[in-house]
Amino acid sequence: MAARALLLPLLLLLCCPDTSSGTPELRRPPSRIGVIGAGIGGSSAAYFLRQKFGREARIDVFERGAVGGRLATVQLEGRDFEAGGAVLHPLNLHMKHFVKELGLSVPQGQDGLMGIYNGEEFVFEESSWYVWTLLKLLWRYGLNPLRIYMWVEEVLEKFMRIYRYQSHDYAFSSPETLLHALGGAGFLHMLNQTIDESLQKARFSQAFINEMVTPIMRVNYGQSASINGFVGAVSLAGASGGLWSVEGGNKLVCSGLLYASKAQLISGPVISIEAKTRPKGRAGGLTKQYEVTYNSTSGVTSGAYDILLIATPLQRKIANITFRNFDPPIPEFSPPYHQTVATFVHGHINASFFGYRDPSQFSLKAILTMEDPHLFVSSLGVVSPVKGNHLGSPVWKVFSHQPLTDEQLRLLFSSYDLVEGQKWLAYPHYTPPQKCPPFVLHDHMYYVNAIEWAASAMEMSAISAKNAALLAHHHWYHKMDRIDQEDLHERLKTEL
């Protein structure tokens, strides 16, 4: 009888091990998850959260404007044109997966000739003969064009590791740890120096940087070669061939992901987020939640969430959200976003403004510009509607820092009849050395837009959204061995 009395506690110890040593205990799924923002970051976050947490969790997505955020269109002559994020790279694997899963289609791309304008004349123009264009490039820039292709490919090869890491559920608590896992100290150096410095270090000529690299920075980010080297590399990758978009508008990806995630869309701006401690109910004890107060059609309303993802820039001019009862306080991320104005003009370009004596000889479809204080535009390009073809005179998309005046429009165009403008705080104003906000803002609150300070792009937002969903899942279920792990590239090579 004494032996039996000793055996019973022993069996209980073996069957019910002590959880105080750090072994994670079983935990219920979160009942409510909130996502603030229904752009590509927020909608893809809802999609990935549903994948990780299953059917039981309720997912609410808050959006103060239209679904799509900075993926928006403008209408001209009854047709829609991309006004925000316009093109995607062939290696943007998350976006390619979304398009395939949602049954969306990709229209046939339309190529056109490009020229680089320095404020007085074109320093380079493409030819309809590819071989002649290649010879002109080699004559003016030597092997720099070939070398830049190889340089970008090397960056992309390392960056593509993120898809493998995420497929194995690895996540990162900051953009810096993510970049370090992809490209080591080299990627962090790129983050903390300009693209000009990065390319000079790689021995590219200053003439090539000024005449080819800077115009690409201006068309993609409205800024010069003084932006950080990593976002500069992303910009250069976006100048390659094979770029694509979604038929009907890239914003269709956002609405499609919300539908696929079975998330509930709540229209109205979020006013405040407060950290709350509430009783667990019959089980006893306390639980932490986030109370989101928002302005809905029925007035000011609030709801409590176990997990919260913020997928809108935490800038007062963009999302004026007050954080209450956080210790330590949630910092205000004060660096500014860069203003870009996209102006759509239905008309004929004034070729003489760009130095052409005979307008009939002008055949360029894209004009990129060098850095010049007298230039009031960053780029001009002929664009197609998001669906179907445009007939008649072309529609030009003009990027500038400020809205174009009537006088400036008359300088750029010999004739026009329709003008439509869209002003954006489109992306961060990059000033290396670059400090990125963290992905983790609080115990179970995450910042999807932190990635923008490394580089702003649709695919970057989708990558960050999956990273945030993985962080939320791992923190909730105490799977800390999947966060901020070192030497993942070598580890995964040996595992497989």
LUMDO-742346 format. One line per field, with one value per residue (C-alpha): x, z, y; residue number from 0. Coordinates in nm, 4 decimals. Example, Ala and Ser with C-alpha at 12.3 -4.5 7.8 and 13.67 -1.06 7.14 Angstrom:
REM residues 2
x c(1.2300/1.3670) $
z c(0.7800/0.7140) $
y c(-0.4500/-0.1060) $
num c(0/1) $
***
This chain:
REM residues 496
x c(0.0000/0.2910/0.4582/0.1326/0.1043/0.4538/0.3904/0.0808/0.2530/0.5403/0.3007/0.1301/0.4654/0.5533/0.2144/0.1794/0.5231/0.5863/0.5218/0.7066/1.0410/0.9545/0.7624/0.4720/0.1276/-0.1685/-0.3451/-0.6797/-0.6801/-0.7359/-1.1041/-1.0649/-0.7833/-0.7834/-0.6045/-0.5872/-0.5632/-0.7002/-0.4197/-0.1958/-0.0287/-0.3521/-0.5405/-0.2513/-0.2080/-0.5729/-0.5109/-0.1986/-0.3590/-0.6467/-0.3969/-0.2137/-0.5031/-0.7688/-1.1438/-1.2186/-1.0684/-1.2741/-1.0676/-1.1802/-1.0125/-1.0500/-1.0266/-1.1018/-1.1010/-1.1301/-1.0025/-0.6622/-0.5081/-0.2231/-0.3263/-0.5817/-0.7044/-0.8186/-1.0769/-1.0200/-1.2621/-1.4504/-1.1409/-0.9390/-0.5627/-0.3241/-0.2573/-0.0636/0.1467/0.1535/0.3977/0.5275/0.8505/0.8498/1.0048/0.7351/0.6212/0.3570/0.1812/0.2009/0.0453/-0.2343/-0.3195/-0.3297/-0.5332/-0.7823/-0.8330/-0.7136/-0.5441/-0.2446/-0.2811/-0.0326/0.2469/0.3071/0.6656/0.7830/1.1051/1.2649/1.4835/1.6876/1.6463/1.8900/1.6831/1.8271/1.8596/1.8328/2.1598/2.0357/1.7512/1.6549/1.6248/1.3638/1.6642/1.7729/2.1289/2.1706/2.0464/2.2952/2.5823/2.4879/2.4863/2.8279/2.9726/2.8571/2.8835/3.1211/3.0351/2.8397/2.4954/2.5945/2.7544/2.4464/2.2326/2.4679/2.4803/2.0996/2.0787/2.3179/2.1008/1.7847/1.9378/1.9985/1.6648/1.4776/1.5787/1.2864/1.0368/1.2166/1.2377/0.8697/0.7720/0.9404/0.7541/1.0574/0.9871/1.1852/1.1186/1.2669/1.3476/1.7181/1.7151/1.5213/1.7725/2.0662/1.9201/1.8957/2.2175/2.4275/2.6226/2.6205/2.2455/2.2755/2.5560/2.3279/2.0597/2.2993/2.4583/2.3209/2.2747/2.5296/2.7847/2.6954/2.7526/3.0664/3.2041/3.1235/3.3193/3.0379/3.1154/2.9679/2.8367/2.6411/2.5022/2.3985/2.2505/2.0985/2.0606/1.9349/1.6502/1.5328/1.5262/1.3275/1.0623/1.0161/1.0563/1.0624/1.4036/1.7675/2.0572/2.0889/1.8229/1.9487/2.1267/1.8718/1.5691/1.7916/1.8500/1.4737/1.4219/1.6795/1.5111/1.1858/1.3471/1.4060/1.2001/0.9012/0.7152/0.3444/0.0213/-0.3281/-0.6001/-0.8744/-0.6367/-0.3883/-0.6376/-0.8423/-0.5812/-0.6748/-1.0498/-0.9876/-0.7670/-1.0224/-1.2877/-1.0581/-0.9683/-1.3372/-1.2488/-1.5103/-1.4458/-1.5191/-1.5369/-1.4174/-1.0971/-0.9382/-0.9155/-0.7254/-0.5789/-0.5682/-0.3931/-0.6447/-0.6297/-0.9550/-1.0764/-1.0682/-1.4185/-1.5020/-1.1464/-1.0201/-0.7066/-0.6426/-0.5912/-0.4420/-0.6357/-0.6337/-0.9381/-0.9760/-1.1952/-1.3107/-1.5575/-1.8234/-2.1411/-2.3284/-2.0892/-1.7856/-1.7563/-1.4986/-1.4022/-1.1471/-0.8869/-0.6399/-0.4006/-0.3639/-0.1780/-0.1264/-0.0990/-0.1063/0.1812/0.1906/0.2145/-0.0139/-0.0933/-0.1900/-0.3298/-0.3792/-0.4025/-0.3605/-0.2036/-0.3194/-0.2016/0.1123/0.4205/0.6638/0.4738/0.4438/0.6856/0.5743/0.7595/0.8311/1.0392/0.8265/0.6669/0.7595/0.4906/0.4435/0.1803/0.0617/-0.1041/-0.2833/-0.3055/-0.4970/-0.3175/-0.0080/0.3393/0.5187/0.8286/0.9896/1.0061/1.2417/1.4594/1.2936/1.2731/1.0533/0.7749/0.7049/1.0430/0.9494/0.8685/0.9462/0.6839/0.8759/1.0872/1.3044/1.4851/1.8186/1.8619/1.8173/1.6785/1.4993/1.3065/0.9537/0.8783/1.0388/0.9146/0.6526/0.5179/0.2362/0.0061/-0.2657/-0.5968/-0.6142/-0.8585/-0.8831/-0.6952/-0.7032/-0.7924/-0.7121/-0.4478/-0.2343/-0.2731/0.0474/0.1241/0.3434/0.5203/0.6122/0.6692/0.3993/0.0728/0.1367/0.0295/-0.1561/0.1628/0.3651/0.1017/0.1159/0.4950/0.4781/0.1865/0.1099/-0.2582/-0.4661/-0.8290/-0.8420/-0.6300/-0.6695/-0.4288/-0.3679/-0.1532/0.0142/0.2265/0.3535/0.6613/0.9120/1.1617/1.4772/1.7758/2.0439/2.1696/1.8227/1.6578/1.3544/1.0668/1.0282/0.7731/0.6779/0.5190/0.3817/0.3161/0.0669/0.0650/0.2617/0.3545/0.3355/0.4528/0.7869/0.9270/0.8696/1.1728/1.3909/1.2021/0.8447/0.6842/0.3768/0.5737/0.7625/0.4263/0.3109/0.6365/0.5998/0.2363/0.3318/0.6162/0.3714/0.1206/0.3971/0.5133/0.1565/0.1183/0.4526/0.4094/0.0563/0.1645/0.5110/0.7049/1.0036/1.2442/1.0944/1.1848/1.5176/1.7148/2.0727/2.2342/1.9007/2.0415/2.3031/2.0649/1.7978/2.0548/2.1615/1.8037/1.7068) $
z c(0.0000/0.0821/-0.2509/-0.4322/-0.2466/-0.3653/-0.7223/-0.7786/-0.7296/-0.9497/-1.2328/-1.1948/-1.2260/-1.5407/-1.7037/-1.6002/-1.6238/-1.4478/-1.6831/-1.4680/-1.6249/-1.9501/-2.1322/-2.3114/-2.1784/-2.4056/-2.4847/-2.6353/-2.9756/-2.9708/-2.9925/-3.1675/-3.3825/-3.5114/-3.8179/-3.8749/-4.2451/-4.5546/-4.7980/-4.9258/-4.5836/-4.3863/-4.6323/-4.6704/-4.2903/-4.2532/-4.5074/-4.3305/-3.9848/-4.1014/-4.2255/-3.8920/-3.6440/-3.8298/-3.8479/-3.4823/-3.4500/-3.5526/-3.7644/-3.7925/-4.0427/-3.9909/-4.2878/-4.2813/-4.6625/-4.9577/-4.9506/-5.1182/-4.9392/-5.1580/-5.4278/-5.5859/-5.9295/-6.0861/-6.3609/-6.6870/-6.9784/-6.8057/-6.7684/-6.4550/-6.4297/-6.1535/-5.9305/-5.6522/-5.6544/-6.0241/-6.1124/-5.9656/-6.0178/-6.1667/-5.8405/-5.6139/-5.5062/-5.2505/-5.4974/-5.7700/-5.5301/-5.4383/-5.8039/-5.8809/-5.5741/-5.6222/-5.9907/-6.1096/-6.4432/-6.5718/-6.8861/-7.1707/-7.1035/-7.3392/-7.3976/-7.5087/-7.5621/-7.2724/-7.2564/-6.9802/-6.9658/-6.7741/-6.7819/-7.1141/-7.3391/-7.3493/-7.2380/-7.3461/-7.5607/-7.6332/-7.9938/-8.1500/-8.2508/-7.9391/-8.0650/-8.1292/-7.7768/-7.6345/-7.8327/-7.7173/-7.3550/-7.3892/-7.5668/-7.3007/-6.9815/-7.0599/-6.8693/-6.5994/-6.7388/-6.7373/-6.3945/-6.2428/-6.3671/-6.1942/-5.8789/-5.8506/-5.9202/-5.6313/-5.3958/-5.5189/-5.4762/-5.1076/-5.0599/-5.2033/-4.8913/-4.7122/-4.8889/-4.7643/-4.4106/-4.4081/-4.5541/-4.2454/-4.0175/-3.9101/-3.8106/-3.7098/-3.4478/-3.6446/-4.0058/-3.9151/-3.7874/-4.0984/-4.3311/-4.1395/-4.1752/-4.5516/-4.6399/-4.3240/-4.2426/-4.6122/-4.6111/-4.2902/-4.4455/-4.7411/-4.5000/-4.3431/-4.6513/-4.9664/-5.2922/-5.4364/-5.1739/-5.2188/-5.5945/-5.5663/-5.3300/-5.5988/-5.8467/-6.0664/-6.2455/-6.1143/-6.4609/-6.4668/-6.1174/-6.2090/-6.5503/-6.5009/-6.1326/-6.0050/-6.2644/-6.1570/-5.7931/-5.8988/-6.0931/-5.8259/-5.5012/-5.6041/-5.4373/-5.5425/-5.5094/-5.1475/-5.0399/-4.8538/-5.0489/-4.9792/-5.1047/-5.3932/-5.4844/-5.4680/-5.6979/-5.9474/-5.9448/-6.0285/-6.3443/-6.4927/-6.7555/-6.6979/-6.4718/-6.4385/-6.2809/-6.2121/-6.4704/-6.3292/-6.0819/-5.8204/-5.5472/-5.6470/-5.4632/-5.1386/-5.1695/-5.2770/-4.9762/-4.7363/-4.8852/-4.8729/-4.5087/-4.4107/-4.2247/-4.1230/-4.2722/-4.0389/-4.2118/-4.0094/-3.8657/-3.5520/-3.2842/-3.0037/-2.8780/-2.5045/-2.3257/-2.0898/-1.8258/-1.7876/-1.5784/-1.7630/-1.6454/-1.4845/-1.5266/-1.3005/-1.3407/-1.5725/-1.9443/-2.1494/-2.4401/-2.6632/-2.6709/-3.0131/-3.0279/-3.3735/-3.5422/-3.7198/-3.9042/-3.5750/-3.3795/-3.1602/-3.0857/-2.9224/-2.9191/-2.7368/-2.9179/-2.8058/-3.0933/-3.2916/-3.6173/-3.7322/-4.1105/-4.1668/-4.1263/-3.7711/-3.8893/-3.7605/-4.1155/-4.2191/-3.9140/-3.6071/-3.3467/-2.9739/-2.7604/-2.3995/-2.0917/-2.2468/-2.0299/-2.1777/-2.4063/-2.7772/-2.9440/-3.2181/-3.5386/-3.6459/-3.9680/-4.2525/-4.5479/-4.8907/-5.0906/-5.4496/-5.6859/-5.9740/-6.2464/-6.5357/-6.8542/-7.1667/-7.4443/-7.6608/-7.5216/-7.6128/-7.7755/-7.8230/-7.4442/-7.4402/-7.7211/-8.0240/-8.3231/-8.5162/-8.2951/-8.5506/-8.4607/-8.0936/-8.0151/-7.6442/-7.4121/-7.0898/-6.9808/-6.6722/-6.5301/-6.3672/-6.0507/-6.1411/-5.9128/-6.2096/-6.3055/-6.1664/-6.2660/-6.1659/-6.4651/-6.7383/-6.8973/-7.1191/-6.9222/-7.0159/-6.8335/-6.5825/-6.8139/-7.1919/-7.4287/-7.4513/-7.7905/-7.9205/-7.7807/-7.4997/-7.1249/-6.9569/-6.5915/-6.4518/-6.1148/-5.9305/-5.5750/-5.5971/-5.7935/-6.1463/-6.2261/-6.5457/-6.6724/-6.6144/-6.7885/-7.0907/-7.1001/-7.0904/-7.3297/-7.6660/-7.6120/-7.3509/-7.2492/-6.9254/-6.6093/-6.2903/-5.9948/-5.6923/-5.4004/-5.1896/-4.8810/-5.0727/-4.8938/-4.6285/-4.6937/-4.6860/-4.5072/-4.4120/-4.1703/-4.1555/-3.8271/-3.8682/-3.6199/-3.4662/-3.5841/-3.2194/-3.0531/-2.7447/-2.6125/-2.8871/-3.1001/-3.4261/-3.6810/-4.0414/-4.1896/-4.0087/-4.3238/-4.5255/-4.3636/-4.5236/-4.8551/-4.9553/-5.2152/-5.2482/-5.2033/-4.9063/-4.7396/-4.8067/-4.6656/-4.3570/-4.3183/-4.3135/-4.0722/-3.8385/-3.8593/-3.7736/-3.4827/-3.3517/-3.3752/-3.2150/-2.9290/-2.8618/-2.8472/-2.6956/-2.9969/-2.9368/-3.1154/-3.4431/-3.3828/-3.4578/-3.5167/-3.6432/-3.9409/-4.0884/-4.4386/-4.3347/-4.0967/-4.3607/-4.6106/-4.3695/-4.2682/-4.6291) $
y c(0.0000/0.2366/0.1568/0.2322/0.5643/0.6599/0.5438/0.7587/1.0988/0.9767/0.8871/1.2240/1.3999/1.2030/1.2617/1.6266/1.7908/2.1202/2.4160/2.6664/2.5700/2.7504/2.4776/2.6539/2.5685/2.5121/2.8373/2.9180/3.0901/3.4657/3.5520/3.8904/4.0294/4.3856/4.5219/4.8974/4.9795/4.8042/4.8769/4.6010/4.5703/4.5420/4.3206/4.0762/4.0788/3.9701/3.6943/3.5619/3.5932/3.3752/3.1175/3.1086/3.1328/2.9361/2.9863/3.0568/3.4050/3.7052/3.9474/4.3106/4.5430/4.9185/5.1547/5.5254/5.5623/5.3262/4.9685/4.9665/5.2650/5.3878/5.1403/5.3692/5.4703/5.7957/5.8247/6.0055/5.9875/5.7077/5.4901/5.4176/5.4665/5.3598/5.6609/5.4846/5.1675/5.0805/4.8016/4.4765/4.2821/3.9295/3.7990/3.9453/3.5986/3.6969/3.9248/3.6592/3.4077/3.6500/3.7144/3.3438/3.2477/3.5305/3.4474/3.7874/3.8457/4.0392/4.2526/4.2468/4.4935/4.7854/4.8927/5.2338/5.4247/5.6115/5.9213/6.0886/6.4672/6.6920/7.0127/7.1337/6.8296/6.4515/6.2922/5.9501/5.8162/5.4589/5.3493/5.1222/4.9107/4.7212/4.6667/5.0388/5.1179/4.8694/5.0186/5.3686/5.2508/5.0854/5.3897/5.6329/5.4252/5.1393/4.8208/5.0044/4.9007/4.5331/4.5619/4.7295/4.4410/4.1947/4.4093/4.4171/4.0418/3.9742/4.1818/4.0078/3.6622/3.7327/3.9047/3.6040/3.4096/3.5745/3.3480/3.0389/3.1744/3.2597/2.9230/2.7710/3.0180/3.2229/3.5840/3.8935/4.1601/4.4523/4.5431/4.5442/4.1846/4.0818/4.2486/4.1040/3.7534/3.8084/3.9862/4.0078/4.3212/4.4174/4.4885/4.6904/4.8963/4.9659/5.0830/5.3315/5.4824/5.6409/5.4529/5.6949/5.5844/5.2158/5.2347/5.4458/5.1815/4.9223/5.1441/5.2656/5.5902/5.9130/5.9964/5.6686/5.7343/6.0904/6.0108/5.6656/5.5818/5.9188/5.9427/5.5963/5.7103/6.0180/5.8275/5.5575/5.7536/6.1195/6.1539/6.1642/5.9206/6.0364/5.7811/5.4751/5.2041/4.9321/5.1240/5.2336/4.8697/4.8049/5.1034/4.9728/4.6307/4.8116/4.9491/4.6042/4.4258/4.2018/4.4442/4.3749/4.4943/4.3608/4.3990/4.6179/4.7831/4.6622/4.7556/4.4481/4.2412/4.4194/4.3659/4.0062/3.9320/4.0781/3.8516/3.5470/3.6180/3.6402/3.9582/4.2118/4.5551/4.8468/5.1851/5.4817/5.6309/5.4872/5.7567/5.5836/5.2563/5.1860/4.9001/4.7360/4.4637/4.2706/3.9724/3.6410/3.5578/3.2242/3.0978/3.3761/3.5833/3.8772/3.9154/4.2008/4.3473/4.6544/4.8788/5.0389/5.3498/5.4534/5.6828/5.4789/5.5706/5.5281/5.7493/5.6867/5.3128/5.0881/4.7213/4.5055/4.2924/4.0267/4.1028/4.4242/4.4899/4.8490/4.8654/5.2397/5.4881/5.6235/5.9816/6.2572/6.3693/6.0159/5.8351/6.0534/5.7739/5.8401/5.5648/5.5473/5.3581/5.2079/5.1656/5.2513/5.4921/5.4142/5.6600/5.8940/5.8124/6.1665/6.1401/6.2789/6.1063/6.2400/6.4172/6.3087/6.4479/6.2287/6.4396/6.2721/6.4757/6.3782/6.5615/6.6003/6.6546/6.9768/6.8268/7.1672/7.2113/6.9127/7.0471/6.8855/7.1184/6.8767/6.7354/6.4621/6.3099/6.2748/5.9085/5.8740/5.7259/5.7878/6.0844/6.0491/6.3505/6.4185/6.6232/6.9891/7.2628/7.4244/7.1091/7.1051/6.7436/6.4132/6.2134/6.1864/5.8702/5.7487/5.5175/5.2719/5.2266/4.9425/4.7657/4.7766/5.0048/5.3800/5.5221/5.8682/6.1022/5.9579/6.0010/6.1159/6.0544/6.3308/6.3005/6.6197/6.7408/7.0087/7.0355/7.1611/7.5157/7.6106/7.7733/7.4574/7.2464/7.4774/7.4396/7.0598/7.0090/7.1666/7.0861/6.9087/6.8855/6.6848/6.7051/6.5026/6.5162/6.2962/6.4159/6.1461/6.1180/5.8213/5.6860/5.7899/6.0662/5.8571/6.0125/5.7581/5.6491/5.4965/5.4020/5.1786/5.1482/4.8004/4.5476/4.4812/4.7864/4.6100/4.2570/4.1669/4.4834/4.4960/4.7611/4.6369/4.9695/4.9536/4.7891/5.1087/5.2719/5.0047/5.0217/5.1012/4.8740/4.6535/4.3328/4.4749/4.5410/4.1838/4.0444/4.2624/4.1553/3.7889/3.8622/4.0426/3.7561/3.5081/3.7242/3.7439/3.3667/3.2836/3.5301/3.4057/3.0406/3.1080/2.9758/3.2008/2.9650/3.0927/3.4584/3.6351/3.3173/3.3496/3.1736/3.0702/3.0397/2.7842/2.6081/2.5578/2.4335/2.1580/2.0741/2.0103) $
num c(0/1/2/3/4/5/6/7/8/9/10/11/12/13/14/15/16/17/18/19/20/21/22/23/24/25/26/27/28/29/30/31/32/33/34/35/36/37/38/39/40/41/42/43/44/45/46/47/48/49/50/51/52/53/54/55/56/57/58/59/60/61/62/63/64/65/66/67/68/69/70/71/72/73/74/75/76/77/78/79/80/81/82/83/84/85/86/87/88/89/90/91/92/93/94/95/96/97/98/99/100/101/102/103/104/105/106/107/108/109/110/111/112/113/114/115/116/117/118/119/120/121/122/123/124/125/126/127/128/129/130/131/132/133/134/135/136/137/138/139/140/141/142/143/144/145/146/147/148/149/150/151/152/153/154/155/156/157/158/159/160/161/162/163/164/165/166/167/168/169/170/171/172/173/174/175/176/177/178/179/180/181/182/183/184/185/186/187/188/189/190/191/192/193/194/195/196/197/198/199/200/201/202/203/204/205/206/207/208/209/210/211/212/213/214/215/216/217/218/219/220/221/222/223/224/225/226/227/228/229/230/231/232/233/234/235/236/237/238/239/240/241/242/243/244/245/246/247/248/249/250/251/252/253/254/255/256/257/258/259/260/261/262/263/264/265/266/267/268/269/270/271/272/273/274/275/276/277/278/279/280/281/282/283/284/285/286/287/288/289/290/291/292/293/294/295/296/297/298/299/300/301/302/303/304/305/306/307/308/309/310/311/312/313/314/315/316/317/318/319/320/321/322/323/324/325/326/327/328/329/330/331/332/333/334/335/336/337/338/339/340/341/342/343/344/345/346/347/348/349/350/351/352/353/354/355/356/357/358/359/360/361/362/363/364/365/366/367/368/369/370/371/372/373/374/375/376/377/378/379/380/381/382/383/384/385/386/387/388/389/390/391/392/393/394/395/396/397/398/399/400/401/402/403/404/405/406/407/408/409/410/411/412/413/414/415/416/417/418/419/420/421/422/423/424/425/426/427/428/429/430/431/432/433/434/435/436/437/438/439/440/441/442/443/444/445/446/447/448/449/450/451/452/453/454/455/456/457/458/459/460/461/462/463/464/465/466/467/468/469/470/471/472/473/474/475/476/477/478/479/480/481/482/483/484/485/486/487/488/489/490/491/492/493/494/495) $
***
